[in-house]
Amino acid sequence: MRRASALVLLAFLGACSTSDTLSLAPVGKPGSMASVSVKNPRFSDSDPHQWESGAPWTYAVHGTDVSKYQTSIDWQQAKGSGISFAFIKATEGGDRVDDYFAEHWRETKSAGVPRGAYHFYYFCRPAAEQARWYIDNVPREGSSLPPILDMEWNPQSPSCKLRPPAATVRSEMKIFLEMVEKHYGKKPIIYTSIDFFDDNNLSTFRGYPYWLRSVAGHPTSRYGSHPFTFWQYTGTGVVPGIKGDADINVFNGSEASWRKWLAANTR
């Protein structure tokens, strides 16, 4: 009997030592990187859209994206309200790093919030130069989410209002995406808006997960059948722990699918 008990104990310890990418959490927060504290959260909104179908709260897993405009954030409070992931602005063009990137990157990890870093594309610099800038400033961590390329027009830019031809845009995107994928070993995510998607025929640009912006209708009504992994459904959300308006996103899948996606993308 004693020998049998010992064998059971050894089997249990062996199971506990199995590598599990869902447990990539800070010391003292076991398993917290995989947790969804609030399933199907319904956040308030300072300018709500009246959803007729495909409402965001029908999705199990929600997250946010942030930059210097959100300043310091109480990530523990945000997580407790239903924020299960974060996309953080890291770089722009070939010479700018977001003022709050280091703080957001550090504090999300401390709070056990899975996070990835995004690059805001600048049309007056070569893609290779921008990819190198991103690589120079974003740590290569197995526990982080894949790199993100933010592609949208920026008519407010004081220095670059260039709108290259669609073929050039897609070609430059490919250069950036391939360089960062080679460095980080993860398939990057593409963020885009409806006008940019249409102007550059991104329906033909396949092979990457998409994060689509659509704040006045479900993505299927704006992007057709184009697949998406994440959906940004508001830029005027109210998230406890974040000052002012917040961008809120959903993961396109169940909580179980989210855990599988995390396991595949946080190696």
C-alpha positions as CSV (number, residue, x, y, z in Angstrom):
1,M,0.0,0.0,0.0
2,R,2.9,2.4,0.9
3,R,4.5,1.6,-2.5
4,A,1.3,2.3,-4.3
5,S,0.9,5.6,-2.5
6,A,4.4,6.6,-3.4
7,L,3.8,5.8,-7.1
8,V,0.6,8.0,-7.0
9,L,2.5,10.8,-5.5
10,L,5.3,10.6,-8.1
11,A,2.7,10.6,-10.9
12,F,1.0,13.7,-9.4
13,L,4.3,15.5,-9.1
14,G,5.2,14.6,-12.7
15,A,2.0,16.0,-14.0
16,C,2.5,19.2,-12.1
17,S,6.0,19.7,-13.7
18,T,4.6,19.4,-17.2
19,S,5.3,22.6,-19.2
20,D,2.2,24.6,-19.6
21,T,2.3,27.9,-21.6
22,L,-0.9,29.0,-20.1
23,S,0.9,29.3,-16.8
24,L,3.3,32.0,-17.9
25,A,2.6,34.4,-15.1
26,P,4.7,36.5,-12.7
27,V,5.9,34.7,-9.6
28,G,3.2,34.7,-7.0
29,K,0.4,34.7,-9.6
30,P,0.2,31.1,-10.7
31,G,-2.0,30.6,-13.7
32,S,-3.2,34.2,-13.8
33,M,-2.1,34.8,-17.3
34,A,-4.7,32.3,-18.5
35,S,-7.5,33.4,-16.3
36,V,-10.7,35.2,-17.5
37,S,-11.9,37.0,-14.4
38,V,-15.2,38.1,-15.9
39,K,-16.8,36.1,-18.8
40,N,-18.9,38.1,-21.2
41,P,-18.4,41.4,-19.5
42,R,-20.6,44.3,-20.5
43,F,-18.7,47.6,-20.1
44,S,-20.3,51.0,-20.0
45,D,-19.7,53.4,-22.9
46,S,-19.7,57.2,-23.0
47,D,-21.1,57.1,-26.6
48,P,-22.8,53.7,-26.9
49,H,-23.8,52.1,-30.2
50,Q,-27.2,50.4,-30.4
51,W,-26.2,46.9,-31.3
52,E,-28.9,45.1,-33.3
53,S,-27.0,41.8,-33.7
54,G,-23.7,40.4,-32.8
55,A,-23.4,42.5,-29.7
56,P,-19.9,42.6,-28.1
57,W,-21.1,41.2,-24.8
58,T,-22.0,37.9,-26.5
59,Y,-18.2,37.3,-26.7
60,A,-16.6,35.7,-23.7
61,V,-13.2,37.3,-23.7
62,H,-12.5,41.1,-23.8
63,G,-9.4,43.2,-23.7
64,T,-8.1,46.7,-24.3
65,D,-5.5,48.6,-26.3
66,V,-3.6,51.5,-24.8
67,S,-0.9,54.1,-25.5
68,K,0.4,57.2,-23.8
69,Y,-3.1,58.8,-23.9
70,Q,-4.3,56.5,-21.2
71,T,-1.4,57.4,-18.9
72,S,-0.9,55.2,-15.8
73,I,-3.5,52.4,-15.4
74,D,-4.6,50.3,-12.5
75,W,-4.2,47.0,-14.3
76,Q,-5.4,44.9,-11.4
77,Q,-8.6,46.8,-11.3
78,A,-9.0,46.6,-15.1
79,K,-8.4,42.9,-15.0
80,G,-10.9,42.4,-12.3
81,S,-13.5,44.2,-14.4
82,G,-13.1,41.8,-17.3
83,I,-10.0,42.9,-19.2
84,S,-8.3,39.7,-20.2
85,F,-5.6,41.0,-22.6
86,A,-3.9,44.2,-23.7
87,F,-2.4,45.5,-26.8
88,I,0.2,48.2,-26.0
89,K,1.5,50.9,-28.4
90,A,5.3,50.5,-28.5
91,T,6.7,52.2,-31.6
92,E,5.8,54.5,-34.5
93,G,7.7,55.0,-37.7
94,G,11.5,54.6,-37.2
95,D,12.3,57.0,-34.4
96,R,9.4,57.1,-31.9
97,V,8.7,55.0,-28.8
98,D,5.5,55.6,-26.9
99,D,6.0,57.5,-23.7
100,Y,4.1,54.9,-21.6
101,F,5.2,51.7,-23.3
102,A,7.7,50.7,-20.7
103,E,5.3,51.3,-17.9
104,H,2.3,49.6,-19.5
105,W,4.6,46.6,-20.5
106,R,5.9,46.2,-17.0
107,E,2.6,46.7,-15.2
108,T,0.5,44.4,-17.3
109,K,3.0,41.6,-16.7
110,S,2.9,42.3,-13.0
111,A,-0.9,42.1,-13.0
112,G,-0.9,38.9,-15.0
113,V,-2.6,40.4,-18.1
114,P,-1.4,38.8,-21.4
115,R,-0.1,41.6,-23.6
116,G,1.4,42.3,-27.0
117,A,3.1,45.4,-28.5
118,Y,1.9,47.2,-31.6
119,H,3.7,49.4,-34.1
120,F,2.0,52.3,-35.8
121,Y,3.0,52.4,-39.4
122,Y,4.4,55.6,-40.9
123,F,4.2,55.9,-44.7
124,C,7.2,58.1,-45.1
125,R,9.8,55.5,-44.0
126,P,10.8,52.2,-45.5
127,A,9.1,49.1,-43.9
128,A,12.5,47.4,-43.2
129,E,13.6,50.5,-41.2
130,Q,10.4,50.5,-39.2
131,A,10.7,46.7,-38.5
132,R,14.3,47.2,-37.2
133,W,13.1,50.0,-34.9
134,Y,10.3,47.8,-33.5
135,I,12.8,44.9,-32.9
136,D,15.2,47.3,-31.2
137,N,12.6,48.5,-28.7
138,V,10.2,45.6,-28.0
139,P,11.6,42.7,-25.8
140,R,11.5,39.2,-27.2
141,E,9.6,37.3,-24.5
142,G,8.0,33.9,-25.0
143,S,5.1,34.9,-22.7
144,S,4.1,38.0,-24.7
145,L,1.4,37.9,-27.4
146,P,2.5,38.1,-31.1
147,P,3.7,41.4,-32.6
148,I,1.0,43.7,-34.0
149,L,1.2,46.0,-37.1
150,D,-1.2,48.9,-37.0
151,M,-2.2,49.9,-40.6
152,E,-4.5,52.9,-41.0
153,W,-4.4,56.2,-42.7
154,N,-3.3,59.2,-40.6
155,P,-4.6,62.4,-42.1
156,Q,-3.8,64.3,-38.9
157,S,-0.1,63.6,-39.2
158,P,1.9,66.9,-39.3
159,S,4.8,65.4,-41.2
160,C,3.4,62.6,-43.5
161,K,0.1,62.5,-45.3
162,L,1.4,60.2,-48.0
163,R,-1.0,57.5,-49.3
164,P,1.0,55.0,-51.4
165,P,-0.7,52.8,-54.0
166,A,-2.4,49.7,-52.7
167,A,0.2,47.4,-54.2
168,T,3.0,49.3,-52.5
169,V,1.2,49.2,-49.2
170,R,0.8,45.5,-49.3
171,S,4.4,45.0,-50.4
172,E,5.7,47.1,-47.5
173,M,3.4,45.3,-45.1
174,K,4.9,42.0,-46.2
175,I,8.4,43.2,-45.5
176,F,7.6,44.4,-42.0
177,L,5.6,41.3,-41.1
178,E,8.2,38.8,-42.3
179,M,11.0,40.6,-40.5
180,V,9.3,40.7,-37.1
181,E,8.0,37.1,-37.5
182,K,11.5,35.9,-38.1
183,H,12.8,37.7,-35.0
184,Y,10.0,36.9,-32.6
185,G,9.1,33.5,-33.9
186,K,5.4,34.3,-33.9
187,K,2.9,35.1,-36.7
188,P,2.2,38.9,-36.4
189,I,-1.4,40.3,-36.1
190,I,-2.6,43.0,-38.5
191,Y,-4.8,45.8,-37.1
192,T,-6.8,47.9,-39.6
193,S,-9.8,50.0,-40.1
194,I,-12.7,49.7,-42.7
195,D,-11.4,52.5,-45.0
196,F,-7.8,51.3,-45.0
197,F,-9.0,47.7,-45.6
198,D,-11.1,48.6,-48.6
199,D,-8.6,51.2,-50.1
200,N,-5.8,48.6,-50.1
201,N,-7.7,45.5,-51.0
202,L,-6.6,43.7,-47.8
203,S,-9.3,41.1,-48.5
204,T,-6.6,39.6,-50.8
205,F,-3.9,39.8,-48.1
206,R,-4.3,36.5,-46.3
207,G,-2.1,34.4,-44.0
208,Y,-2.2,36.6,-40.9
209,P,-4.6,37.0,-38.0
210,Y,-6.6,40.2,-38.2
211,W,-7.7,42.6,-35.5
212,L,-10.5,44.6,-37.1
213,R,-11.9,48.0,-36.1
214,S,-15.7,48.3,-36.4
215,V,-17.5,50.5,-33.9
216,A,-20.8,50.9,-35.7
217,G,-21.6,47.4,-36.7
218,H,-20.4,43.8,-36.5
219,P,-17.3,43.1,-38.6
220,T,-19.3,40.8,-40.8
221,S,-21.4,43.7,-41.9
222,R,-18.3,45.9,-42.7
223,Y,-15.6,43.4,-43.8
224,G,-17.8,40.7,-45.2
225,S,-16.6,37.2,-44.7
226,H,-13.0,38.2,-44.0
227,P,-11.7,36.2,-41.0
228,F,-10.8,38.0,-37.8
229,T,-9.2,37.0,-34.5
230,F,-9.9,40.3,-32.6
231,W,-12.6,43.0,-33.0
232,Q,-12.2,46.5,-31.7
233,Y,-15.8,47.5,-31.0
234,T,-15.5,50.9,-29.3
235,G,-13.2,53.7,-28.7
236,T,-15.4,55.3,-26.0
237,G,-15.6,52.5,-23.5
238,V,-15.5,52.9,-19.7
239,V,-13.1,50.5,-18.0
240,P,-12.4,50.6,-14.3
241,G,-8.8,51.4,-13.7
242,I,-8.4,53.4,-17.0
243,K,-8.9,57.1,-17.1
244,G,-11.1,58.6,-19.8
245,D,-12.3,56.8,-22.9
246,A,-11.0,53.3,-23.5
247,D,-10.7,51.1,-26.6
248,I,-12.3,47.7,-25.9
249,N,-11.8,44.6,-28.0
250,V,-13.1,41.0,-28.0
251,F,-11.4,37.7,-28.9
252,N,-13.4,36.0,-31.6
253,G,-14.0,32.7,-29.8
254,S,-15.0,31.0,-26.6
255,E,-13.1,31.0,-23.4
256,A,-11.8,27.6,-24.2
257,S,-10.7,28.8,-27.6
258,W,-8.9,31.7,-26.0
259,R,-6.9,29.3,-23.8
260,K,-5.9,27.3,-26.8
261,W,-4.9,30.4,-28.7
262,L,-2.8,31.6,-25.8
263,A,-1.1,28.3,-25.6
264,A,-0.2,28.4,-29.2
265,N,1.0,32.0,-29.2
266,T,2.9,32.4,-25.9
267,R,5.6,29.8,-26.4
